[in-house]
Amino acid sequence: MAVIDARGIRKAFGSTVALDGVDLRVDEGRIVGLIGPNGAGKTTALNAILGLTSYQGQLTVLERDPWTSRSRLMHDVAYIADIAVLPRWIRVSQLLDFAGGVHPRFDRAKAEAFLAKTTIGRNARVRELSKGMVAQLHLALVMAIDARLLVLDEPTLGLDILYRKQFYDSLLNDYFDGSRTILVTTHQVEEIQDILTDVVFINHGRIVFRSSMEEFESRYLELVVPPDRLAAARALRPLHERQILGRSILLIENGDRQQLAALGEVRKPSLAELFVAVMESKGVTP
Amino acid sequence: MSSGAMTWSVRREVWENRSIYLAPLIVGVLIALSSIVGTLGGLNSPVSRFASHIEIAGGALMATTLIVAIFYCLDALYGERRDRSVLFWKSMPVSDSEAVLSKMFVPMVILPVVTFVFTVATQFIMLLLTSAILSLKGEAVAPLWNLPWPQMSAGLLYHLIVVHSLYYAPIFGWLLLVSAWAKRLPFLWAFLPAAAIGIIEKFVFNSTHFANMLGSRISGGMDSSPTKGSMMMLWPPHPFEFLGRPGLWIGWLFAAACLAGAILLRRRRDPI
């Protein structure tokens, strides 16, 4: 069943086109990374999915129209827009009271159990917490909601690497159970590569690449070659090439593993590498 | 509309806006203290002085909560966009209508109730303290207790419901609409148009209908009431007479239109 089904979504702000006909289908149980450069339309796309912005085109989320039935949709959808949106004046205990009061699928005991692993005091106000603690608090809140779709828009922006790692570990170990669906955007592509089941690149308001991670890993390979074999490797028409410490790292599509192994070290492809390759080929860099 | 969402939304408004009860608390304490200092100073006719202090206490607390209401409304839908917390509130299953109506509930119901409770409490504390001081001085306290207390409290409640809630509804509605719309300076956007309309009307038509209408609204349509001129508010002889005034109904229509606009804007406006 499609959790998100978008067809030809368009959205313009004045003369700026943020979404230029986005088609996106996300099935249940997937963890999808929506990746794109700044201004590519990621946040606008998520806002449309969450019923926060109007749009043209056809969009259903869990078989509802998000724009006309946002509050009902929020029974089944949880999201973190970015880490700085929890009201600064509110106390942790008030936040839990409020969520428990208005949300029929909020399990307070779950949130408390998660918070017990942190140093966040129940009486503290959000403004007194560090950035990392606010992210933990928000994560505790959304993980306690028995939602079918979780949307995360740059959920770890501005956090240090320890908090970022913890954040995704908790998400995978304590939340994801195979029947939920997660849609996440981030700039830290390397960090989420291993948790995704699918990846979607967006640029200039259009989906420019999409693949399951399995397909991605079988289709692309990274080849590390010393300078003397570079010419031979280039003949394989790499999608992208970069130099590190005198060696070249080439991204190769549909390569033959054995043939490549003769030229250099074959590695698992990096999503970041493919992202740069795709963006450059679509004319992102001037 | 779910009652849980409404109740919790109103609660959260009170959590956020502690001035709803702190401002009248502070003003009440100041009034009680200064009234006692005045009584200790002890001039002649303490009872008539006391009666006027009681009236002033009521007036001052009503003025305080009206100011709180104005600032509350102007910030209610503006502040949440400014600090982006609207993105969090919208992640909860609370509709925009529930959110806006729960914000209207604060000046319409919570603040009048708070004003009534704090005024009666302040007046009662003033009565106890003044009685104590007078009896220590060996003066009679019975006249203080013989003031028409039940009628005064009923009159206060009536005034709060009719004027501060029902008559001011369009003012609160307008302030919430501006709060939902303004990208900055909601205070100016709320008050400048009214000033501009008044000035333009005066210059172009040499009339003051708009200013008169506003004045009548702020005085709660009480400029023609029989209790006019007295600060002592008693239960009026015809308590439902105000329902027959077209101004009330026009005001409600205006308030309803403003709220509908505020709900639409809350749905459409992005964080600032």
Interface residues (C-beta under 8 A of the other chain):
Chain A: L50 G51 L52 T53 S54 R70 S71 R72 M74 H75 A78 Y79 I80 A81 D82 A84 V85 L86 P87 R88 W89 I90 R91 Q94 D97 F98 A99 G101 V102 H103 P104 V142
Chain B: S2 G4 A5 T7 W8 S9 R11 R12 W15 E16 E80 D83 R84 S85 V86 L87 F88 W89 K90 S91 M92 P93 V94 S95 D96 E98 R267 R268 D270
